[in-house]
Amino acid sequence: MPPGIAVMLDRMHSALSALRRDDSGATVIEYALILVLISITVVAWATFVGTSISSFFMTMASGL
């Protein structure tokens, strides 16, 4: 194998090993999942409350 290719393969191996040891991406994914779950909860709650308020005002309007 030519020496240039061996050096290139060694550098690629070093770079991939460094990426494998890096855990910072996992933290970002965990925070993203928490944010998605909170967002789904807020949307579900807002839909429920909005429907309840709408039916309340429809009942009040029909009583007038």
Secondary structure, 3 states (H helix, E strand, C coil): CCHHHHHHHHHHHHHHHHHHHCCHHHHHHHHHHHHHHHHHHHHHHHHHHHHHHHHHHHHHHHHC
